[in-house]
Amino acid sequence: MFQFPDAGQALYPGLFRVYAKRAVYVDWKVGGQVNLLEEFATEWWKRWQAAGAPDPVDPAKLAELGIDFVVVQPKNALTSREPDYRNAKYLAYKCGAGNFARERAFQRVPRRLNGGGSH
């Protein structure tokens, strides 16, 4: 499962989810469903508060939530470690013991979204 803590209200985590066929822990766009389902609203708000925009980003704490990878923009790189995957637009850091098929996940995302990649 992926999380984009610096995305704020941007829509690209949802696009990543669709193209990469990977789960995202919480994003702003999905929060629109709170108007339809009360149980969803409660869970979404809990997740948004916990991982929507943590400051600072702590991969160990995010792993406790079931998040396998945290993905940030290069300007928000974690200073404590090197990313497990990088491309022109994103840096991905492994949080827990998740299985990261980095080539498959990011190759599914159109180049205009991921900027190519290396690891």
MARPAPA-102020 format. One line per field, with one value per residue: residue number from 1; x, y, z of N, C-alpha, C, O, CB in turn. Coordinates in nm, 3 decimals, decimal comma. Glycine has a CB too. Layout:
<nodes>
num	(NUM;...)
n.east	(X;...)
n.north	(Y;...)
n.up	(Z;...)
ca.east	(X;...)
ca.north	(Y;...)
ca.up	(Z;...)
c.east	(X;...)
c.north	(Y;...)
c.up	(Z;...)
o.east	(X;...)
o.north	(Y;...)
o.up	(Z;...)
cb.east	(X;...)
cb.north	(Y;...)
cb.up	(Z;...)
</nodes>
This chain:
<nodes>
num	(1;2;3;4;5;6;7;8;9;10;11;12;13;14;15;16;17;18;19;20;21;22;23;24;25;26;27;28;29;30;31;32;33;34;35;36;37;38;39;40;41;42;43;44;45;46;47;48;49;50;51;52;53;54;55;56;57;58;59;60;61;62;63;64;65;66;67;68;69;70;71;72;73;74;75;76;77;78;79;80;81;82;83;84;85;86;87;88;89;90;91;92;93;94;95;96;97;98;99;100;101;102;103;104;105;106;107;108;109;110;111;112;113;114;115;116;117;118;119)
n.east	(0,084;0,050;0,141;0,100;0,216;0,274;0,102;-0,130;-0,425;-0,404;-0,459;-0,304;-0,231;-0,455;-0,457;-0,217;-0,291;-0,482;-0,342;-0,110;-0,219;-0,230;-0,284;-0,378;-0,332;-0,474;-0,630;-0,703;-0,904;-1,066;-1,191;-1,423;-1,627;-1,732;-1,971;-2,162;-2,144;-2,157;-1,997;-1,771;-1,687;-1,601;-1,383;-1,222;-1,159;-1,014;-0,792;-0,695;-0,621;-0,417;-0,229;-0,248;-0,105;0,150;0,385;0,691;0,747;0,736;0,850;0,849;0,633;0,427;0,435;0,323;0,059;0,002;0,103;0,310;0,488;0,606;0,557;0,707;0,753;1,054;1,146;1,071;1,228;1,329;1,559;1,690;1,749;1,818;1,614;1,416;1,330;1,336;1,238;1,194;0,985;0,904;0,996;1,034;0,999;1,063;0,853;0,769;0,756;0,666;0,597;0,759;0,718;0,883;0,942;0,714;0,504;0,562;0,605;0,357;0,243;0,169;0,422;0,407;0,318;0,500;0,761;0,969;1,213;1,436;1,634)
n.north	(-0,116;0,225;0,563;0,912;1,158;1,431;1,524;1,661;1,818;1,742;1,552;1,344;1,106;0,939;0,894;0,756;0,526;0,412;0,370;0,226;0,017;-0,021;-0,002;0,288;0,440;0,666;0,944;1,277;1,308;1,074;1,121;1,254;1,075;1,065;1,188;1,007;0,769;0,702;0,537;0,512;0,775;0,814;0,633;0,731;0,991;0,929;0,801;1,011;1,201;1,060;0,998;1,167;1,410;1,391;1,539;1,545;1,325;0,995;0,696;0,456;0,488;0,510;0,256;0,109;0,159;0,003;0,081;0,038;0,179;0,510;0,791;1,071;1,405;1,515;1,757;1,724;1,530;1,267;1,321;1,143;0,904;0,713;0,696;0,410;0,386;0,599;0,865;1,125;1,270;1,159;1,015;0,709;0,547;0,263;0,148;-0,063;-0,415;-0,467;-0,601;-0,487;-0,443;-0,275;-0,215;-0,305;-0,162;0,116;0,116;0,086;0,331;0,617;0,785;1,064;1,110;0,983;1,047;0,884;0,647;0,528;0,318)
n.up	(0,000;-0,074;0,016;-0,020;0,128;0,088;-0,101;-0,048;-0,147;-0,409;-0,712;-0,811;-0,655;-0,682;-0,958;-0,979;-0,836;-1,009;-1,257;-1,178;-1,051;-0,773;-0,421;-0,235;0,073;0,184;0,027;-0,087;-0,285;-0,278;-0,044;-0,104;-0,108;0,142;0,173;0,105;0,252;0,585;0,756;0,600;0,600;0,864;0,878;0,667;0,761;0,993;0,880;0,718;0,909;1,036;0,834;0,617;0,589;0,738;0,964;1,095;0,807;0,890;0,820;0,976;1,155;0,970;0,863;1,069;1,026;0,815;0,578;0,304;0,139;0,124;-0,073;-0,205;-0,334;-0,500;-0,382;-0,121;-0,009;0,211;0,464;0,615;0,489;0,187;-0,108;-0,204;-0,456;-0,736;-0,954;-1,199;-1,087;-0,841;-0,520;-0,364;-0,059;0,132;0,383;0,552;0,568;0,315;-0,015;-0,282;-0,604;-0,785;-1,055;-1,194;-1,070;-1,117;-1,392;-1,502;-1,477;-1,665;-1,857;-1,847;-1,593;-1,424;-1,498;-1,595;-1,468;-1,206;-0,995)
ca.east	(0,000;0,128;0,088;0,160;0,188;0,289;0,012;-0,237;-0,550;-0,374;-0,527;-0,214;-0,233;-0,561;-0,410;-0,118;-0,366;-0,546;-0,246;-0,017;-0,299;-0,182;-0,367;-0,331;-0,390;-0,575;-0,602;-0,807;-1,012;-1,155;-1,267;-1,553;-1,726;-1,784;-2,109;-2,249;-2,134;-2,112;-1,886;-1,654;-1,644;-1,526;-1,255;-1,143;-1,108;-0,912;-0,672;-0,644;-0,554;-0,297;-0,128;-0,273;0,005;0,229;0,501;0,761;0,712;0,807;0,815;0,821;0,496;0,335;0,433;0,228;-0,075;-0,011;0,157;0,436;0,577;0,569;0,604;0,711;0,818;1,196;1,169;1,041;1,306;1,364;1,703;1,748;1,780;1,806;1,490;1,425;1,300;1,327;1,227;1,199;0,876;0,876;1,089;0,958;1,073;0,999;0,817;0,762;0,802;0,585;0,660;0,757;0,757;0,898;0,934;0,576;0,418;0,585;0,597;0,217;0,204;0,214;0,545;0,378;0,296;0,610;0,888;1,073;1,251;1,557;1,634)
ca.north	(0,000;0,346;0,688;1,032;1,255;1,571;1,552;1,752;1,798;1,708;1,432;1,242;0,974;0,859;0,852;0,650;0,406;0,354;0,322;0,129;-0,092;-0,033;0,063;0,409;0,439;0,772;1,063;1,379;1,287;0,969;1,178;1,300;0,971;1,076;1,236;0,896;0,658;0,750;0,454;0,549;0,907;0,795;0,569;0,822;1,099;0,869;0,781;1,142;1,260;0,982;0,986;1,259;1,505;1,388;1,627;1,498;1,193;0,891;0,567;0,354;0,508;0,479;0,110;0,061;0,176;-0,090;0,145;-0,024;0,277;0,651;0,851;1,217;1,479;1,534;1,871;1,681;1,407;1,238;1,344;1,035;0,783;0,716;0,633;0,276;0,407;0,742;0,909;1,270;1,333;1,098;0,932;0,612;0,491;0,146;0,171;-0,186;-0,538;-0,488;-0,652;-0,376;-0,477;-0,137;-0,201;-0,324;-0,055;0,243;0,104;0,099;0,471;0,686;0,863;1,202;1,115;0,936;1,106;0,783;0,601;0,454;0,272)
ca.up	(0,000;-0,092;0,069;-0,077;0,234;0,050;-0,213;-0,008;-0,221;-0,549;-0,759;-0,866;-0,591;-0,743;-1,090;-0,953;-0,797;-1,127;-1,357;-1,121;-0,992;-0,637;-0,321;-0,168;0,208;0,189;-0,053;-0,075;-0,381;-0,230;0,066;-0,152;-0,083;0,278;0,164;0,075;0,348;0,715;0,804;0,520;0,646;0,989;0,847;0,586;0,846;1,079;0,797;0,675;1,024;1,067;0,727;0,506;0,578;0,862;0,967;0,975;0,755;0,964;0,760;1,076;1,203;0,860;0,851;1,169;0,969;0,704;0,457;0,264;0,078;0,124;-0,197;-0,193;-0,441;-0,468;-0,293;0,015;0,017;0,350;0,480;0,696;0,412;0,041;-0,154;-0,263;-0,598;-0,770;-1,092;-1,205;-1,010;-0,712;-0,445;-0,287;0,054;0,191;0,523;0,628;0,503;0,196;-0,136;-0,378;-0,741;-0,831;-1,199;-1,237;-1,019;-1,182;-1,537;-1,542;-1,471;-1,787;-1,841;-1,812;-1,450;-1,342;-1,538;-1,613;-1,335;-1,176;-0,856)
c.east	(0,090;0,061;0,169;0,137;0,200;0,196;-0,097;-0,366;-0,528;-0,437;-0,432;-0,207;-0,341;-0,524;-0,306;-0,190;-0,424;-0,444;-0,152;-0,088;-0,248;-0,276;-0,298;-0,404;-0,501;-0,533;-0,723;-0,927;-1,113;-1,240;-1,403;-1,664;-1,786;-1,929;-2,208;-2,254;-2,076;-1,993;-1,757;-1,599;-1,558;-1,388;-1,165;-1,081;-0,997;-0,782;-0,611;-0,567;-0,421;-0,189;-0,147;-0,160;0,088;0,350;0,575;0,710;0,800;0,767;0,782;0,678;0,395;0,326;0,335;0,084;-0,100;0,039;0,293;0,537;0,520;0,635;0,595;0,774;0,964;1,223;1,142;1,112;1,333;1,515;1,770;1,788;1,763;1,675;1,517;1,397;1,292;1,305;1,223;1,095;0,858;0,995;1,004;1,049;0,995;0,974;0,824;0,816;0,723;0,665;0,649;0,809;0,773;0,886;0,788;0,488;0,438;0,582;0,454;0,172;0,256;0,334;0,518;0,354;0,420;0,747;1,000;1,119;1,384;1,550;1,771)
c.north	(0,124;0,465;0,803;1,148;1,401;1,610;1,652;1,719;1,767;1,573;1,319;1,111;0,882;0,810;0,741;0,520;0,336;0,293;0,214;0,007;-0,125;0,043;0,187;0,414;0,542;0,882;1,154;1,349;1,183;1,020;1,230;1,199;0,980;1,123;1,123;0,790;0,706;0,670;0,488;0,683;0,896;0,737;0,661;0,931;1,049;0,853;0,915;1,208;1,189;0,991;1,084;1,356;1,505;1,479;1,602;1,362;1,090;0,755;0,458;0,367;0,476;0,328;0,049;0,071;0,079;-0,033;0,085;0,077;0,417;0,713;1,003;1,277;1,503;1,651;1,836;1,551;1,391;1,250;1,228;0,912;0,805;0,651;0,494;0,281;0,556;0,757;1,060;1,338;1,281;1,023;0,838;0,549;0,374;0,174;0,044;-0,301;-0,568;-0,538;-0,545;-0,424;-0,344;-0,122;-0,210;-0,208;0,073;0,233;0,118;0,244;0,541;0,775;1,008;1,219;1,077;0,988;1,008;0,736;0,532;0,412;0,225)
c.up	(0,000;-0,023;0,014;0,022;0,194;-0,066;-0,176;-0,081;-0,369;-0,585;-0,801;-0,787;-0,649;-0,881;-1,077;-0,923;-0,920;-1,222;-1,303;-1,064;-0,853;-0,544;-0,266;-0,034;0,223;0,093;-0,047;-0,163;-0,332;-0,114;0,025;-0,128;0,057;0,279;0,145;0,184;0,481;0,770;0,730;0,569;0,771;0,960;0,766;0,674;0,938;1,000;0,754;0,789;1,053;0,961;0,613;0,482;0,706;0,853;1,096;0,930;0,826;0,908;0,862;1,129;1,094;0,840;0,951;1,121;0,853;0,572;0,427;0,211;0,090;0,001;-0,183;-0,318;-0,402;-0,373;-0,146;0,052;0,166;0,365;0,552;0,616;0,263;0,000;-0,211;-0,412;-0,620;-0,919;-1,089;-1,115;-0,869;-0,653;-0,362;-0,182;0,112;0,339;0,606;0,546;0,377;0,078;-0,243;-0,512;-0,814;-0,982;-1,245;-1,193;-1,098;-1,334;-1,586;-1,546;-1,596;-1,760;-1,802;-1,662;-1,372;-1,384;-1,564;-1,477;-1,328;-1,031;-0,818)
o.east	(0,193;-0,061;0,291;0,047;0,142;0,210;-0,151;-0,411;-0,624;-0,464;-0,479;-0,178;-0,320;-0,555;-0,307;-0,155;-0,414;-0,457;-0,118;-0,025;-0,225;-0,339;-0,176;-0,525;-0,609;-0,414;-0,832;-1,041;-1,234;-1,348;-1,490;-1,782;-1,882;-2,001;-2,328;-2,358;-1,960;-1,899;-1,649;-1,477;-1,454;-1,288;-1,045;-0,962;-0,897;-0,675;-0,489;-0,460;-0,324;-0,070;-0,068;-0,123;0,094;0,411;0,522;0,640;0,922;0,662;0,695;0,609;0,289;0,220;0,270;-0,003;-0,211;0,018;0,381;0,658;0,400;0,752;0,488;0,840;0,995;1,316;1,184;1,063;1,356;1,590;1,892;1,854;1,702;1,628;1,626;1,435;1,247;1,347;1,248;1,116;0,803;1,082;0,910;1,160;0,876;1,064;0,879;0,908;0,714;0,787;0,538;0,929;0,687;0,826;0,745;0,406;0,340;0,558;0,432;0,073;0,373;0,346;0,599;0,369;0,445;0,843;1,117;1,066;1,438;1,470;1,792)
o.north	(0,126;0,466;0,795;1,229;1,488;1,718;1,720;1,604;1,766;1,491;1,207;1,009;0,762;0,697;0,645;0,415;0,214;0,177;0,121;-0,094;-0,241;0,141;0,190;0,395;0,510;0,910;1,113;1,363;1,204;0,968;1,249;1,234;0,909;1,099;1,141;0,727;0,747;0,728;0,491;0,701;0,962;0,786;0,670;0,959;1,118;0,887;0,930;1,265;1,254;0,992;1,082;1,383;1,606;1,493;1,638;1,292;1,099;0,702;0,375;0,266;0,420;0,278;-0,051;-0,001;0,074;-0,093;0,081;0,063;0,439;0,690;1,057;1,208;1,511;1,644;1,909;1,473;1,489;1,194;1,215;0,823;0,903;0,558;0,465;0,190;0,631;0,674;1,120;1,451;1,351;0,975;0,882;0,505;0,385;0,219;0,044;-0,286;-0,684;-0,519;-0,516;-0,442;-0,305;-0,027;-0,130;-0,160;0,133;0,334;0,158;0,276;0,527;0,834;1,068;1,329;1,132;0,972;1,046;0,783;0,483;0,464;0,182)
o.up	(0,067;-0,004;0,002;0,000;0,259;-0,123;-0,263;-0,079;-0,446;-0,497;-0,824;-0,848;-0,663;-0,918;-1,153;-0,977;-0,932;-1,261;-1,375;-1,033;-0,819;-0,584;-0,252;-0,029;0,271;0,079;-0,008;-0,119;-0,344;-0,088;0,109;-0,127;0,087;0,375;0,168;0,205;0,488;0,823;0,788;0,577;0,782;1,013;0,793;0,661;0,959;1,050;0,755;0,767;1,090;0,994;0,518;0,368;0,776;0,747;1,202;1,003;0,823;0,945;0,836;1,147;1,123;0,803;0,921;1,170;0,800;0,466;0,514;0,233;0,070;-0,026;-0,154;-0,397;-0,283;-0,292;-0,056;0,133;0,238;0,285;0,549;0,670;0,219;0,067;-0,260;-0,487;-0,533;-0,999;-0,984;-1,072;-0,785;-0,725;-0,295;-0,212;0,138;0,410;0,716;0,467;0,336;0,072;-0,290;-0,531;-0,894;-1,030;-1,328;-1,271;-1,143;-1,401;-1,700;-1,612;-1,631;-1,653;-1,732;-1,608;-1,264;-1,308;-1,556;-1,376;-1,427;-0,954;-0,705)
cb.east	(-0,096;0,148;0,091;0,098;0,278;0,433;-0,051;-0,197;-0,636;-0,222;-0,615;-0,078;-0,253;-0,689;-0,351;-0,024;-0,479;-0,627;-0,164;0,067;-0,296;-0,037;-0,401;-0,358;-0,282;-0,593;-0,567;-0,750;-0,954;-1,074;-1,189;-1,545;-1,663;-1,699;-2,123;-2,207;-2,048;-2,227;-1,918;-1,690;-1,766;-1,604;-1,278;-1,228;-1,222;-0,960;-0,707;-0,760;-0,645;-0,334;-0,129;-0,399;-0,048;0,273;0,460;0,911;0,732;0,776;0,928;0,921;0,477;0,381;0,574;0,245;-0,094;-0,154;0,166;0,410;0,602;0,615;0,521;0,790;0,744;1,273;1,079;0,891;1,439;1,314;1,728;1,650;1,690;1,927;1,420;1,328;1,166;1,454;1,101;1,179;0,750;0,760;1,188;0,897;1,099;1,088;0,677;0,620;0,792;0,516;0,595;0,840;0,651;1,029;1,019;0,520;0,447;0,717;0,655;0,129;0,260;0,100;0,625;0,257;0,184;0,612;0,930;1,193;1,148;1,686;1,532)
cb.north	(-0,001;0,376;0,688;1,065;1,229;1,599;1,423;1,898;1,920;1,705;1,467;1,298;0,989;0,939;0,972;0,689;0,442;0,460;0,437;0,194;-0,218;0,020;-0,034;0,540;0,463;0,827;1,026;1,515;1,243;0,845;1,288;1,330;0,834;1,171;1,335;0,833;0,544;0,746;0,305;0,557;0,996;0,704;0,438;0,885;1,161;0,732;0,698;1,233;1,254;0,839;0,848;1,334;1,647;1,244;1,777;1,492;1,186;0,901;0,521;0,363;0,653;0,547;0,052;0,139;0,320;-0,131;0,300;-0,129;0,244;0,724;0,800;1,259;1,613;1,555;1,989;1,663;1,410;1,096;1,472;0,995;0,667;0,644;0,720;0,180;0,336;0,817;0,848;1,315;1,316;1,004;1,018;0,502;0,599;0,018;0,230;-0,215;-0,654;-0,361;-0,787;-0,257;-0,572;-0,083;-0,307;-0,454;-0,029;0,298;-0,029;0,021;0,539;0,769;0,860;1,252;1,025;0,789;1,199;0,838;0,510;0,538;0,162)
cb.up	(0,121;-0,241;0,225;-0,217;0,347;0,011;-0,261;-0,034;-0,207;-0,573;-0,874;-0,877;-0,440;-0,752;-1,167;-0,837;-0,699;-1,200;-1,409;-1,014;-1,083;-0,624;-0,208;-0,255;0,313;0,335;-0,199;-0,110;-0,515;-0,187;0,130;-0,298;-0,102;0,360;0,050;-0,052;0,290;0,815;0,787;0,370;0,675;1,085;0,769;0,475;0,929;1,136;0,672;0,627;1,148;1,087;0,673;0,530;0,547;0,893;0,952;1,002;0,598;1,118;0,673;1,192;1,251;0,731;0,873;1,299;0,921;0,689;0,475;0,159;-0,070;0,258;-0,320;-0,067;-0,470;-0,594;-0,335;0,031;-0,062;0,394;0,557;0,801;0,457;-0,026;-0,260;-0,195;-0,640;-0,727;-1,164;-1,347;-1,083;-0,725;-0,355;-0,379;0,163;0,172;0,533;0,672;0,598;0,158;-0,183;-0,328;-0,813;-0,787;-1,269;-1,182;-0,871;-1,138;-1,583;-1,448;-1,342;-1,846;-1,969;-1,890;-1,412;-1,343;-1,435;-1,695;-1,283;-1,205;-0,835)
</nodes>
